[in-house]
Amino acid sequence: MKTLLSCIDIHYTVGLRVLFDNLNLTIGQNQHIGLVGHNGCGKSTLLSILAGTLEPTSGKITKKQGLKLSIIEQFLPAGLQEKTLIECILDIAPKDEREQLSYKADILLEEMGFLKTKDSQQAKSLSGGEINRLMLARALMNEPDLLLLDEPTNHLDLETQIFFEEYFGKKISCAFLVVSHDRTFLDKVTDHTIFLRDKKIYSFHLPFTKARDQLRHHDIAAEATRKTEELEIKRLTQSAKRMAEWGKVYDNEKLAKRAKAMMKRVEALKDNITFVTRDHAADLRLQTQDTKAKKLLTIKDFTVKIDQNVLFQLDNFYVRPGDRLALFGKNGSGKTTFLQHLMKAYQHPDAYPNVRFNPQCKISYYDQNLSFSQYQETLFNLLHKRTKLNSQALHHELINIGFTYDRHEQPIHTLSGGERARLMFLLIKLERPNLLILDEPTNHIDIEGKEKLEQEVLENNPALICVSHDRHFITALANRFMLIDKKKLIALDDIEDYYKNLTPFTDTVKEIKTHHKTNISKKKNNDMDDGSELTQNSDPDLLLEELVGLEEKLEADQQRKLSHQKPNLQREWSARIQEIYKILEEKKNL
């Protein structure tokens, strides 16, 4: 395999902070590499050094002669705003070659889903996902040997995420290095993974999940080796001290020399002791409040709208303790607006008579824009105003989530997205809710933070209403799934079926398995949570087909890990199975 680019003993500092220390990296032809690391470790900085837009403090970068390298820009350059899509693509080519390269630009734009608008639509009219596709086409225009990407799926809707996965998995033949916190994307498109931590690179010829398992084995082995080394250092140190004492007591020069030799060995062991990485995950913890309520939230005949623009309607909606509900829908369908209405209804119940919260319900809300009303406040003052903790406890909580003491008087508006996310999760912990409302909670946290959040939700088991495009996060947590489709809120039986049938770049999705009656049909004199109907005139063949399908679903879900099972759906499926048995038995006796 030919080497495209190498980093040799790269050292990079920002002020007094060392980001990279003797970092070494090799990128080979056609390698598909995922670059992973905690927030602030220097991933974007390393990408800039590889691209040549940033010089390392010391070290050497070597590139294959004639290497063609492209970077996918995260934002549309200002000079392209007024240009048509085809002009944006051709803009990257030399002027005298643009006419003859227009056919290639046409092909790229059609591959990106721009079929009819490429010659007339201006770039400034594109949505965020469309801009990402346009930037990918621009980057591919010069047929690069190596492509560099920084968080290409962040803030994208599911359709565009799936497009990127399919395109990078099947159509990209050149080498690429992608920075991402999206575990599903990394597993689908990469064959190599490099972890940036401890100022160095840990490289594995595996996609993300398998590579991380190998990294964990490495860490466990390193920790065991270090413990053995520390025990040996302790033993030798004690032996050397005893020999030195005996040498003095008995005036024995041999023992004194032996003691000195042992101490030299101790120093050598200390100098070469096995390095063990420290845990970079923030101390993200949740505390919840118990409730005996049967339902925390009930909504009937409610319209979600902005001014007079109706987004969707709910006929019957509820949330019970233990429900972890994931809400899906295209960008602009009303997901965030719905969550905002819930918070307003919780704070001003008289203004929302159709939205009823149980008196035992206590809500915490995570805003995807990480907005704080007290934006100019310092970290310490915000917590002081919103909690009952004393000063010492507040300082302790801030230190636990990674804010050193000298930063506690820092204004909130100066924090990064990841830092504001940590602060918001701390507020949630201190509020001790039993219903969490999370709007894109994973946008600003790294993989370790996502996994910590998943663990805390599963262990504390608050009810949850969540909007997220992170499929791994949703799969780990949710046990109910709902979709905004055609201005209605419908329940999804099978989330994997929904993902498989999601069609990029269209206004509709393929037919998906839903049970509309579960949450949107008006239930008169009937509060059956599974929404099933007993129909005496049902075709036995159809009932048997449904029965087999339900039995298979139930068995498959029961074979999952306990933390991944969906008990609410299991109850619904079991209840429906019993109803079908009853109908078939009655038909047999007719």
C-alpha positions in Angstrom: 0.0 0.0 0.0 1.4 3.4 -1.1 1.9 6.0 1.6 0.1 9.3 0.8 1.0 11.3 3.9 3.1 10.9 7.0 3.5 12.8 10.3 6.8 12.2 12.0 7.4 13.3 15.6 4.9 16.2 15.4 5.0 18.5 18.4 2.4 21.3 18.7 1.8 23.8 21.5 -0.8 26.5 22.1 0.7 28.9 24.6 1.9 26.7 27.5 -0.4 23.8 26.6 1.1 20.9 24.7 -1.5 19.4 22.3 0.8 16.9 20.4 4.0 15.3 21.7 6.0 13.2 19.2 2.8 12.3 17.3 3.3 9.9 14.4 0.7 9.1 11.8 0.7 7.4 8.4 -2.2 7.6 5.8 -2.1 5.0 3.1 -3.8 4.8 -0.3 -7.5 4.1 -0.2 -7.6 3.9 3.7 -10.9 5.1 5.2 -9.9 6.4 8.6 -12.0 7.7 11.5 -10.3 10.2 13.9 -11.8 10.0 17.4 -11.0 11.9 20.6 -12.6 13.8 23.5 -13.6 17.4 23.1 -10.5 19.7 23.2 -7.9 17.1 22.4 -6.9 18.7 19.1 -8.7 16.8 16.3 -9.5 19.9 14.3 -6.0 21.2 14.9 -4.5 18.0 13.6 -6.7 18.2 10.5 -5.4 21.7 9.8 -1.8 20.5 10.1 -2.5 17.6 7.7 -4.1 20.1 5.3 -1.1 22.4 5.5 -3.0 25.4 6.8 -1.3 25.2 10.2 2.4 24.6 10.9 3.5 22.2 13.7 5.8 23.6 16.4 8.3 20.9 15.4 8.3 17.7 13.4 8.0 16.8 9.8 5.1 16.3 7.3 5.9 14.3 4.2 3.5 13.9 1.3 3.4 11.8 -1.9 4.6 13.8 -4.8 1.7 15.3 -6.6 -0.7 14.5 -3.8 -4.2 15.9 -4.5 -5.8 16.7 -1.1 -9.3 18.1 -0.6 -11.1 19.4 2.5 -14.9 19.4 2.8 -15.7 22.9 4.0 -18.2 23.1 6.8 -19.7 26.4 5.7 -20.6 27.9 2.3 -17.9 30.4 1.3 -19.3 34.0 1.2 -18.3 34.4 -2.5 -20.6 31.4 -3.5 -23.8 32.7 -2.0 -25.2 34.2 -5.2 -23.9 31.5 -7.6 -25.9 28.6 -9.0 -25.1 25.1 -7.8 -23.2 24.2 -11.0 -21.2 27.4 -10.7 -20.3 26.6 -7.2 -18.8 23.2 -8.3 -17.0 24.7 -11.3 -15.6 27.5 -9.2 -13.0 25.2 -7.8 -11.6 24.4 -11.3 -9.2 26.6 -13.3 -11.2 29.1 -15.5 -9.9 27.8 -18.8 -11.0 24.2 -17.9 -14.5 24.9 -16.5 -16.4 24.4 -19.8 -14.9 21.0 -20.5 -15.4 19.9 -16.9 -19.1 20.9 -16.7 -20.1 17.3 -17.5 -18.3 16.1 -14.4 -20.0 18.7 -12.3 -23.3 17.6 -13.7 -22.6 14.0 -12.7 -21.5 15.0 -9.2 -24.6 17.2 -8.6 -26.9 14.4 -9.8 -25.2 11.9 -7.4 -25.8 14.4 -4.6 -29.5 14.5 -5.3 -29.7 17.8 -7.2 -31.5 16.6 -10.3 -33.3 19.6 -11.8 -32.2 22.6 -10.0 -28.4 22.7 -10.5 -28.5 25.3 -13.3 -30.9 27.7 -11.7 -31.0 27.3 -7.9 -28.7 29.7 -6.0 -26.5 28.3 -3.2 -27.8 30.7 -0.6 -31.3 29.0 -0.8 -30.0 25.6 0.3 -30.7 24.0 3.7 -27.9 22.8 6.0 -28.0 19.3 4.7 -28.0 20.4 1.1 -25.0 22.7 1.7 -23.1 19.6 3.1 -23.9 17.7 -0.1 -22.8 20.6 -2.3 -19.5 21.0 -0.3 -18.8 17.2 -0.8 -19.3 17.6 -4.6 -16.9 20.6 -4.6 -14.3 18.5 -2.7 -14.6 15.6 -5.2 -14.4 17.8 -8.3 -10.6 17.6 -8.5 -10.6 13.8 -8.0 -8.5 13.9 -4.7 -6.2 11.2 -3.5 -7.0 12.2 0.1 -10.2 13.8 1.5 -10.3 15.4 5.0 -13.7 15.9 6.8 -14.5 17.6 10.1 -17.8 16.4 11.7 -19.6 16.0 8.3 -22.8 14.6 9.9 -23.2 17.0 12.7 -26.6 18.8 12.7 -27.8 16.8 9.6 -31.2 15.3 9.3 -31.5 11.5 9.1 -32.0 11.4 5.3 -28.7 13.3 4.7 -26.9 11.2 7.3 -28.0 8.0 5.5 -27.0 9.5 2.2 -23.5 10.3 3.5 -23.2 6.7 4.8 -24.2 5.2 1.6 -22.0 7.5 -0.5 -18.9 7.1 1.6 -19.5 3.4 2.0 -20.0 2.6 -1.7 -18.8 5.4 -4.0 -15.8 7.0 -2.4 -12.7 5.2 -3.7 -10.0 7.7 -2.5 -8.5 7.7 1.0 -10.3 9.9 3.6 -9.8 10.9 7.2 -13.0 11.9 9.0 -13.4 13.5 12.4 -16.7 12.4 13.9 -18.5 11.6 17.1 -21.2 9.6 15.2 -20.7 6.0 16.1 -23.1 4.6 13.5 -21.5 6.6 10.7 -17.9 5.6 11.8 -18.8 1.9 11.9 -20.5 2.0 8.4 -17.8 3.9 6.5 -14.4 3.4 8.1 -12.0 0.5 8.1 -9.3 2.2 10.3 -9.6 4.1 13.5 -7.1 6.4 15.2 -7.7 7.6 18.7 -6.2 11.0 19.6 -5.4 11.1 23.3 -2.5 11.6 25.7 -1.0 13.9 23.0 -0.4 10.9 20.8 -2.1 8.6 18.2 -3.4 5.1 18.9 -4.0 3.4 15.6 -6.1 0.3 14.8 -6.9 -1.4 11.4 -10.6 -1.7 12.5 -13.8 0.3 12.3 -14.7 2.3 15.4 -16.6 -0.2 17.7 -14.1 -3.0 17.2 -11.2 -0.6 17.5 -12.5 0.8 20.7 -12.8 -2.7 22.1 -9.2 -3.3 21.2 -8.2 0.0 22.9 -10.0 -1.0 26.0 -8.1 -4.3 26.1 -4.9 -2.3 25.6 -5.8 -0.1 28.6 -6.7 -3.0 30.8 -3.4 -4.7 30.0 -1.5 -1.5 30.5 -3.1 -1.0 33.9 -2.3 -4.5 35.0 1.3 -4.2 33.8 1.6 -0.9 35.7 0.3 -2.4 38.9 2.9 -5.2 38.6 5.6 -2.6 38.0 4.5 -0.4 40.9 4.6 -3.5 43.2 8.1 -4.3 42.0 9.2 -0.7 42.6 7.8 -0.9 46.1 9.5 -4.2 46.8 12.9 -3.1 45.5 12.7 0.2 47.4 11.9 -1.5 50.7 14.7 -4.1 50.0 17.2 -1.3 49.2 16.4 0.5 52.4 16.8 -2.6 54.5 20.2 -3.4 52.8 21.4 0.1 53.3 20.5 0.0 57.0 22.2 -3.4 57.4 25.3 -2.1 55.5 25.6 0.6 58.1 24.8 -1.6 61.1 27.2 -4.3 60.1 29.7 -2.1 58.3 29.2 -4.2 55.2 30.3 -2.5 52.0 28.8 -5.2 49.7 25.3 -4.6 51.2 25.7 -0.8 50.7 26.7 -1.3 47.1 23.9 -3.7 46.6 21.4 -1.1 48.0 22.7 1.5 45.6 22.4 -0.8 42.7 18.8 -1.6 43.6 17.9 2.1 43.9 19.3 2.6 40.4 17.1 -0.1 39.2 14.1 1.5 40.9 14.9 4.8 39.2 15.1 3.0 35.8 11.8 1.3 36.4 10.2 4.7 37.3 11.6 6.3 34.2 10.1 3.5 32.0 6.9 2.7 33.9 4.0 1.8 31.6 1.8 4.8 30.9 -1.9 4.5 31.8 -4.4 6.9 30.3 -6.6 8.9 32.5 -10.4 9.0 32.1 -11.3 12.1 30.0 -15.1 11.7 30.5 -16.7 14.5 32.4 -18.4 13.5 35.7 -21.8 13.6 34.1 -24.4 12.3 36.6 -28.1 12.4 36.8 -30.3 12.3 39.9 -34.0 11.7 39.6 -37.1 12.0 41.8 -39.3 9.0 42.4 -43.0 9.1 41.5 -45.9 6.8 41.9 -48.0 8.5 39.2 -49.4 6.3 36.5 -49.1 9.0 33.9 -46.8 12.0 34.0 -48.2 13.8 31.0 -51.5 13.6 29.1 -52.4 15.6 26.0 -55.7 15.5 24.1 -56.8 17.4 21.0 -53.7 19.6 20.7 -52.4 21.4 17.7 -48.7 22.3 17.4 -48.2 25.5 15.4 -46.1 28.6 15.0 -48.4 31.6 14.8 -51.1 30.4 12.4 -48.9 27.8 10.7 -50.1 24.3 11.8 -47.2 21.9 12.0 -49.0 18.8 13.3 -51.8 17.6 15.5 -52.1 15.2 18.5 -55.4 13.5 19.3 -54.2 11.5 22.3 -50.7 11.4 23.8 -49.3 10.3 27.1 -46.0 9.7 28.9 -45.8 7.2 31.8 -42.9 6.7 34.3 -40.3 4.6 32.5 -41.3 5.7 29.0 -38.3 6.8 27.0 -39.8 8.3 23.8 -37.9 9.2 20.7 -39.5 11.8 18.4 -38.7 11.7 14.7 -39.6 14.0 11.8 -38.1 16.0 9.0 -36.3 19.2 9.8 -39.0 21.9 10.2 -41.8 19.3 11.0 -42.2 20.8 14.5 -40.2 18.6 16.8 -38.4 21.4 18.7 -41.6 23.5 18.6 -43.5 20.7 20.3 -40.9 20.4 23.1 -41.0 24.2 23.6 -44.8 24.0 23.9 -44.4 21.3 26.6 -42.1 23.5 28.6 -44.5 26.5 28.3 -47.4 24.3 29.3 -45.4 23.1 32.4 -44.6 26.7 33.4 -48.0 28.2 32.5 -50.6 25.4 32.8 -53.6 27.7 32.5 -52.6 28.7 29.0 -52.6 25.1 27.9 -55.8 23.4 29.1 -55.3 20.4 26.8 -51.9 19.6 28.2 -52.0 18.1 31.7 -48.9 17.3 33.8 -49.3 15.2 36.9 -48.6 17.2 40.1 -45.8 14.8 40.8 -44.1 15.5 37.5 -40.8 17.4 37.7 -39.3 18.4 34.3 -35.8 19.3 33.2 -35.3 20.6 29.7 -32.1 20.5 27.5 -32.2 23.0 24.7 -30.3 22.1 21.5 -29.2 25.8 21.2 -27.8 25.7 24.8 -29.5 29.0 25.5 -29.4 30.4 29.0 -31.6 33.3 30.0 -28.8 34.6 32.2 -26.3 34.5 29.4 -24.0 37.2 30.9 -23.9 35.4 34.3 -20.8 33.6 35.5 -20.9 29.9 36.0 -20.9 30.2 39.8 -23.6 32.9 39.9 -25.9 30.9 37.6 -25.8 27.9 39.9 -26.1 30.0 43.0 -29.4 31.5 41.7 -30.9 28.3 40.4 -30.0 25.9 43.2 -30.0 25.7 47.0 -26.4 24.5 47.4 -23.9 26.4 49.5 -20.8 28.0 47.9 -18.5 25.1 48.7 -20.8 22.5 47.2 -21.3 24.7 44.1 -17.5 25.0 43.5 -17.2 21.2 44.1 -19.9 20.4 41.5 -18.3 22.7 38.9 -14.8 21.1 39.4 -16.4 17.6 39.0 -17.6 18.5 35.5 -14.2 19.8 34.4 -14.2 23.5 35.3 -11.2 24.4 37.3 -11.6 26.8 40.2 -10.2 29.8 38.3 -12.9 29.5 35.7 -15.9 29.7 38.1 -16.3 33.5 37.5 -16.1 33.0 33.7 -19.2 34.4 31.8 -21.4 31.7 30.3 -21.3 33.3 26.8 -17.6 32.6 26.6 -18.0 28.8 26.9 -17.7 26.4 24.0 -20.7 24.4 22.9 -19.3 21.3 24.7 -18.7 23.3 27.9 -22.2 24.8 27.9 -23.6 21.3 27.4 -21.8 20.1 30.5 -23.1 23.0 32.5 -26.7 22.3 31.3 -26.4 18.7 32.3 -25.2 19.7 35.8 -28.3 21.9 36.2 -30.4 18.9 35.2 -28.7 16.8 37.8 -29.3 19.4 40.5 -33.0 19.8 39.5 -33.6 16.0 40.1 -36.3 15.6 37.5 -38.5 12.5 36.8 -39.2 13.6 33.2 -36.3 14.7 30.9 -37.0 16.6 27.7 -33.9 16.5 25.6 -33.6 18.4 22.2 -30.5 17.1 20.3 -28.6 16.4 23.5 -25.6 14.8 21.7 -24.7 17.6 19.3 -22.1 19.1 21.6 -20.7 16.1 23.5 -18.1 13.6 22.5 -18.5 9.8 22.4 -17.4 9.3 26.0 -20.0 11.9 27.1 -22.7 10.3 25.0 -22.0 6.9 26.6 -22.0 8.4 30.1 -25.3 10.1 29.4 -26.8 6.8 28.1 -25.6 5.0 31.2 -27.0 7.6 33.6 -30.4 7.6 31.9 -30.6 3.8 32.0 -29.5 3.6 35.6 -31.7 6.4 36.9 -34.6 5.6 34.6 -36.4 8.9 34.3 -39.2 9.3 31.7 -37.8 10.8 28.6 -38.9 12.7 25.5 -36.0 13.1 23.2 -35.3 14.5 19.7 -32.0 13.2 18.3 -30.5 12.3 15.0 -27.9 10.1 16.8 -29.2 6.6 16.0 -26.8 4.8 18.4 -28.1 7.0 21.2 -31.7 6.4 20.3 -31.2 2.6 20.0 -29.5 2.5 23.4 -32.2 4.4 25.2 -35.6 4.6 23.6 -38.5 2.2 24.2 -41.2 4.2 22.3 -40.8 5.8 18.9 -43.0 8.4 17.3 -42.9 10.1 13.9 -44.4 13.4 12.7 -45.7 12.6 9.2 -48.3 14.4 7.1 -49.0 16.7 10.1 -49.9 13.8 12.3 -48.0 12.2 15.2 -47.9 8.5 14.7 -46.3 5.6 16.6 -43.6 3.5 15.0 -43.6 -0.3 15.7 -40.1 -0.9 14.4 -37.5 1.8 14.3 -35.1 -0.3 12.2 -37.8 -0.7 9.6 -38.2 3.1 9.6 -34.4 3.6 9.1 -34.3 1.1 6.3 -37.2 2.7 4.4 -36.1 6.3 4.9 -35.5 7.8 1.4 -33.0 10.7 1.1 -33.9 13.9 -0.7 -37.7 13.3 -1.0 -40.6 14.9 0.7 -42.1 11.5 1.7 -40.8 8.4 3.3 -41.5 4.9 2.0 -44.4 3.1 3.6 -43.5 2.2 7.1 -45.1 0.0 9.7 -47.2 2.2 12.1 -50.0 1.8 14.4 -51.8 5.1 14.2 -54.4 4.2 16.8 -51.9 3.9 19.6 -51.5 7.6 20.3 -53.5 9.7 17.8 -56.9 8.1 17.5 -59.5 9.4 19.9 -60.4 6.6 22.3 -63.9 6.9 23.4 -64.7 4.9 26.6 -61.5 3.0 26.1 -58.1 3.5 27.6 -56.3 0.5 26.1 -52.6 1.7 25.8 -51.8 -0.8 23.0 -54.5 0.7 20.7 -55.6 -2.7 19.4 -59.2 -3.4 18.2 -61.0 -6.7 18.5 -62.6 -7.5 15.2 -64.8 -10.5 14.9 -64.9 -10.4 11.1 -61.1 -10.3 10.7 -59.7 -12.7 8.1 -58.1 -15.7 10.1 -55.2 -15.8 7.6 -54.4 -12.2 8.3 -54.7 -12.7 12.1 -52.4 -15.7 11.9 -49.9 -13.7 9.9 -50.0 -10.9 12.5 -49.7 -13.5 15.3 -46.5 -15.0 13.8 -45.0 -11.5 13.3 -45.8 -10.5 16.9 -44.4 -13.7 18.3 -41.1 -13.2 16.3 -40.8 -9.5 17.5 -41.4 -10.5 21.1 -38.9 -13.4 21.0 -36.3 -11.2 19.3 -36.7 -8.4 21.8 -36.5 -10.7 24.8 -33.2 -12.1 23.5 -31.6 -8.6 23.5 -29.5 -7.4 26.4 -31.8 -6.3 29.3 -30.8 -2.7 28.9 -31.8 -2.7 25.2 -35.1 -4.4 25.6 -38.4 -2.5 25.2 -40.7 -3.6 28.0 -43.6 -1.3 26.9 -43.6 -2.8 23.4 -43.4 -6.3 24.9 -46.5 -5.6 27.0 -48.3 -4.3 23.9 -47.3 -7.2 21.8 -48.2 -9.8 24.5 -51.6 -8.1 25.0 -52.3 -8.2 21.2 -51.2 -11.8 21.0 -53.7 -12.8 23.7 -56.5 -10.9 21.9 -55.7 -12.7 18.6 -55.9 -16.0 20.5 -59.3 -15.0 21.8 -60.6 -14.0 18.4 -59.3 -17.2 16.8 -60.8 -19.4 19.6 -64.2 -17.7 19.1 -64.1 -18.2 15.4 -63.3 -21.8 15.9 -66.4 -22.2 18.0 -68.7 -20.5 15.5 
